[in-house]
Amino acid sequence: MSPEVHMERLAITTHARNIAQPLNLAREHHIGIEIQVYGYDPDLLDGDWRDLVAQHKALLRGFEGEIALHGAFYDMYSASIDRQIAALTRKRYLTNLHIAAELGARNVVFHANYLPALRHPRYLQDWTQRQVAFWSDLTDEARRLGLVIALENMWEPEPSIIAQVLEQVGSPHLAACLDVGHVYLYSDSLPFSAWLERLGDRLAHCHINNNRGLYDEHLPLDAEGGIIDYQVILPMLRALPHPPLISLEMEDLKDLARSLRYLGR
C-alpha cells in the first residue's frame, strides 16, 4: 500500500452536474473536491450555470474540505493570434473565476494548450509572449477574487514551456497544475523528476490517475497494466516544501474509492 497522502491536501474530481454523491465521498474521507462541470460542459456557460451554482452552493454549505474548480478547455486558446478567439477564451475564463469565487474555491485549473505539432522556430517565442499578456490580465482578476490560477500541462512535451509563462508573469496568483498522466503520455521522454524539479516551487495543484500508455484513460492509481508507479510518484510529491492539492481525477466513483483505499484512506 502506498504511503498516505496528507488528507488536507487531497481531493477527488467530478464533472457531474449533480455533485451530491462525490461530495458525500469527499465528506466521508475528510478530503476536498474539484468541481469540473463548468469546464467539461461548454453549453453550461451559455445556459443555466447560475442555477447550478446556487445548487452547488447549497450542497457545499458546511463542507470543510478544500474546493477547486476546473475551467473551460474545449477549443480554448489563450495564445490565439485571432483577437476574437482570445476574447472568447477570456470571457469563458472570467466566468469560471467568478463561479469559483462564489463557490468558495481556491484553485482554478486551466489548460495552457500548447500545440507541439507546430514546429516553426518562432512558435514557442510568440506563444509565450501572448500567454504572458493573457495571463497577466487574468491574474489581476484572480488576485482581486482571492484565487490561484493553476496552468495544467496537456500536450506540452517539457516543463519549461509552462514554467517560462509563470516566471514572466511573476504572480503568486498564477501557478502550475501538474497532471501526472499527461506527463507520461506526452512528455519528450523526460522523467517525472525533471518536471517536478522545474515546476515544483510553483506547483499549486496536481492531477493523479493512471493509464496504459495509449491515451488519457483516468484509471485508478493501482490499475492493472498502468504505466505509472505511484509508489515512486507520491513520495516525491509529498517531499515538496509546499505540497500541492492533489486531485484524484477519475470519472467513476468506484475508481475513486479504490484509489482512496490504495492511499490508505
Secondary structure as a PSIPRED ss2 file (coil, helix, strand):
# PSIPRED VFORMAT (PSIPRED V4.0)

   1 M C   1.000  0.000  0.000
   2 S C   1.000  0.000  0.000
   3 P C   1.000  0.000  0.000
   4 E C   1.000  0.000  0.000
   5 V C   1.000  0.000  0.000
   6 H C   1.000  0.000  0.000
   7 M H   0.000  1.000  0.000
   8 E H   0.000  1.000  0.000
   9 R H   0.000  1.000  0.000
  10 L E   0.000  0.000  1.000
  11 A E   0.000  0.000  1.000
  12 I E   0.000  0.000  1.000
  13 T E   0.000  0.000  1.000
  14 T E   0.000  0.000  1.000
  15 H C   1.000  0.000  0.000
  16 A C   1.000  0.000  0.000
  17 R C   1.000  0.000  0.000
  18 N C   1.000  0.000  0.000
  19 I C   1.000  0.000  0.000
  20 A H   0.000  1.000  0.000
  21 Q H   0.000  1.000  0.000
  22 P H   0.000  1.000  0.000
  23 L H   0.000  1.000  0.000
  24 N H   0.000  1.000  0.000
  25 L H   0.000  1.000  0.000
  26 A H   0.000  1.000  0.000
  27 R H   0.000  1.000  0.000
  28 E H   0.000  1.000  0.000
  29 H H   0.000  1.000  0.000
  30 H C   1.000  0.000  0.000
  31 I C   1.000  0.000  0.000
  32 G E   0.000  0.000  1.000
  33 I E   0.000  0.000  1.000
  34 E E   0.000  0.000  1.000
  35 I E   0.000  0.000  1.000
  36 Q C   1.000  0.000  0.000
  37 V H   0.000  1.000  0.000
  38 Y H   0.000  1.000  0.000
  39 G H   0.000  1.000  0.000
  40 Y H   0.000  1.000  0.000
  41 D C   1.000  0.000  0.000
  42 P H   0.000  1.000  0.000
  43 D H   0.000  1.000  0.000
  44 L H   0.000  1.000  0.000
  45 L H   0.000  1.000  0.000
  46 D H   0.000  1.000  0.000
  47 G C   1.000  0.000  0.000
  48 D C   1.000  0.000  0.000
  49 W H   0.000  1.000  0.000
  50 R H   0.000  1.000  0.000
  51 D H   0.000  1.000  0.000
  52 L H   0.000  1.000  0.000
  53 V H   0.000  1.000  0.000
  54 A H   0.000  1.000  0.000
  55 Q H   0.000  1.000  0.000
  56 H H   0.000  1.000  0.000
  57 K H   0.000  1.000  0.000
  58 A H   0.000  1.000  0.000
  59 L H   0.000  1.000  0.000
  60 L H   0.000  1.000  0.000
  61 R C   1.000  0.000  0.000
  62 G C   1.000  0.000  0.000
  63 F C   1.000  0.000  0.000
  64 E C   1.000  0.000  0.000
  65 G C   1.000  0.000  0.000
  66 E C   1.000  0.000  0.000
  67 I E   0.000  0.000  1.000
  68 A E   0.000  0.000  1.000
  69 L E   0.000  0.000  1.000
  70 H E   0.000  0.000  1.000
  71 G C   1.000  0.000  0.000
  72 A C   1.000  0.000  0.000
  73 F C   1.000  0.000  0.000
  74 Y C   1.000  0.000  0.000
  75 D C   1.000  0.000  0.000
  76 M C   1.000  0.000  0.000
  77 Y C   1.000  0.000  0.000
  78 S C   1.000  0.000  0.000
  79 A C   1.000  0.000  0.000
  80 S C   1.000  0.000  0.000
  81 I C   1.000  0.000  0.000
  82 D C   1.000  0.000  0.000
  83 R H   0.000  1.000  0.000
  84 Q H   0.000  1.000  0.000
  85 I H   0.000  1.000  0.000
  86 A H   0.000  1.000  0.000
  87 A H   0.000  1.000  0.000
  88 L H   0.000  1.000  0.000
  89 T H   0.000  1.000  0.000
  90 R H   0.000  1.000  0.000
  91 K H   0.000  1.000  0.000
  92 R H   0.000  1.000  0.000
  93 Y H   0.000  1.000  0.000
  94 L H   0.000  1.000  0.000
  95 T H   0.000  1.000  0.000
  96 N H   0.000  1.000  0.000
  97 L H   0.000  1.000  0.000
  98 H H   0.000  1.000  0.000
  99 I H   0.000  1.000  0.000
 100 A H   0.000  1.000  0.000
 101 A H   0.000  1.000  0.000
 102 E H   0.000  1.000  0.000
 103 L H   0.000  1.000  0.000
 104 G C   1.000  0.000  0.000
 105 A C   1.000  0.000  0.000
 106 R C   1.000  0.000  0.000
 107 N E   0.000  0.000  1.000
 108 V E   0.000  0.000  1.000
 109 V E   0.000  0.000  1.000
 110 F E   0.000  0.000  1.000
 111 H E   0.000  0.000  1.000
 112 A C   1.000  0.000  0.000
 113 N C   1.000  0.000  0.000
 114 Y C   1.000  0.000  0.000
 115 L C   1.000  0.000  0.000
 116 P C   1.000  0.000  0.000
 117 A C   1.000  0.000  0.000
 118 L C   1.000  0.000  0.000
 119 R C   1.000  0.000  0.000
 120 H C   1.000  0.000  0.000
 121 P C   1.000  0.000  0.000
 122 R C   1.000  0.000  0.000
 123 Y H   0.000  1.000  0.000
 124 L H   0.000  1.000  0.000
 125 Q H   0.000  1.000  0.000
 126 D H   0.000  1.000  0.000
 127 W H   0.000  1.000  0.000
 128 T H   0.000  1.000  0.000
 129 Q H   0.000  1.000  0.000
 130 R H   0.000  1.000  0.000
 131 Q H   0.000  1.000  0.000
 132 V H   0.000  1.000  0.000
 133 A H   0.000  1.000  0.000
 134 F H   0.000  1.000  0.000
 135 W H   0.000  1.000  0.000
 136 S H   0.000  1.000  0.000
 137 D H   0.000  1.000  0.000
 138 L H   0.000  1.000  0.000
 139 T H   0.000  1.000  0.000
 140 D H   0.000  1.000  0.000
 141 E H   0.000  1.000  0.000
 142 A H   0.000  1.000  0.000
 143 R H   0.000  1.000  0.000
 144 R H   0.000  1.000  0.000
 145 L H   0.000  1.000  0.000
 146 G C   1.000  0.000  0.000
 147 L C   1.000  0.000  0.000
 148 V E   0.000  0.000  1.000
 149 I E   0.000  0.000  1.000
 150 A E   0.000  0.000  1.000
 151 L E   0.000  0.000  1.000
 152 E E   0.000  0.000  1.000
 153 N C   1.000  0.000  0.000
 154 M C   1.000  0.000  0.000
 155 W C   1.000  0.000  0.000
 156 E C   1.000  0.000  0.000
 157 P C   1.000  0.000  0.000
 158 E C   1.000  0.000  0.000
 159 P C   1.000  0.000  0.000
 160 S H   0.000  1.000  0.000
 161 I H   0.000  1.000  0.000
 162 I H   0.000  1.000  0.000
 163 A H   0.000  1.000  0.000
 164 Q H   0.000  1.000  0.000
 165 V H   0.000  1.000  0.000
 166 L H   0.000  1.000  0.000
 167 E H   0.000  1.000  0.000
 168 Q H   0.000  1.000  0.000
 169 V H   0.000  1.000  0.000
 170 G C   1.000  0.000  0.000
 171 S C   1.000  0.000  0.000
 172 P C   1.000  0.000  0.000
 173 H C   1.000  0.000  0.000
 174 L E   0.000  0.000  1.000
 175 A E   0.000  0.000  1.000
 176 A E   0.000  0.000  1.000
 177 C E   0.000  0.000  1.000
 178 L E   0.000  0.000  1.000
 179 D E   0.000  0.000  1.000
 180 V H   0.000  1.000  0.000
 181 G H   0.000  1.000  0.000
 182 H H   0.000  1.000  0.000
 183 V H   0.000  1.000  0.000
 184 Y H   0.000  1.000  0.000
 185 L H   0.000  1.000  0.000
 186 Y H   0.000  1.000  0.000
 187 S C   1.000  0.000  0.000
 188 D C   1.000  0.000  0.000
 189 S C   1.000  0.000  0.000
 190 L C   1.000  0.000  0.000
 191 P C   1.000  0.000  0.000
 192 F H   0.000  1.000  0.000
 193 S H   0.000  1.000  0.000
 194 A H   0.000  1.000  0.000
 195 W H   0.000  1.000  0.000
 196 L H   0.000  1.000  0.000
 197 E H   0.000  1.000  0.000
 198 R H   0.000  1.000  0.000
 199 L H   0.000  1.000  0.000
 200 G H   0.000  1.000  0.000
 201 D H   0.000  1.000  0.000
 202 R H   0.000  1.000  0.000
 203 L E   0.000  0.000  1.000
 204 A E   0.000  0.000  1.000
 205 H E   0.000  0.000  1.000
 206 C E   0.000  0.000  1.000
 207 H E   0.000  0.000  1.000
 208 I E   0.000  0.000  1.000
 209 N C   1.000  0.000  0.000
 210 N E   0.000  0.000  1.000
 211 N C   1.000  0.000  0.000
 212 R C   1.000  0.000  0.000
 213 G C   1.000  0.000  0.000
 214 L C   1.000  0.000  0.000
 215 Y C   1.000  0.000  0.000
 216 D C   1.000  0.000  0.000
 217 E C   1.000  0.000  0.000
 218 H C   1.000  0.000  0.000
 219 L E   0.000  0.000  1.000
 220 P C   1.000  0.000  0.000
 221 L C   1.000  0.000  0.000
 222 D C   1.000  0.000  0.000
 223 A C   1.000  0.000  0.000
 224 E C   1.000  0.000  0.000
 225 G C   1.000  0.000  0.000
 226 G C   1.000  0.000  0.000
 227 I C   1.000  0.000  0.000
 228 I C   1.000  0.000  0.000
 229 D C   1.000  0.000  0.000
 230 Y H   0.000  1.000  0.000
 231 Q H   0.000  1.000  0.000
 232 V H   0.000  1.000  0.000
 233 I H   0.000  1.000  0.000
 234 L H   0.000  1.000  0.000
 235 P H   0.000  1.000  0.000
 236 M H   0.000  1.000  0.000
 237 L H   0.000  1.000  0.000
 238 R H   0.000  1.000  0.000
 239 A C   1.000  0.000  0.000
 240 L C   1.000  0.000  0.000
 241 P C   1.000  0.000  0.000
 242 H C   1.000  0.000  0.000
 243 P C   1.000  0.000  0.000
 244 P C   1.000  0.000  0.000
 245 L E   0.000  0.000  1.000
 246 I E   0.000  0.000  1.000
 247 S E   0.000  0.000  1.000
 248 L E   0.000  0.000  1.000
 249 E C   1.000  0.000  0.000
 250 M C   1.000  0.000  0.000
 251 E C   1.000  0.000  0.000
 252 D C   1.000  0.000  0.000
 253 L H   0.000  1.000  0.000
 254 K H   0.000  1.000  0.000
 255 D H   0.000  1.000  0.000
 256 L H   0.000  1.000  0.000
 257 A H   0.000  1.000  0.000
 258 R H   0.000  1.000  0.000
 259 S H   0.000  1.000  0.000
 260 L H   0.000  1.000  0.000
 261 R H   0.000  1.000  0.000
 262 Y H   0.000  1.000  0.000
 263 L C   1.000  0.000  0.000
 264 G C   1.000  0.000  0.000
 265 R C   1.000  0.000  0.000
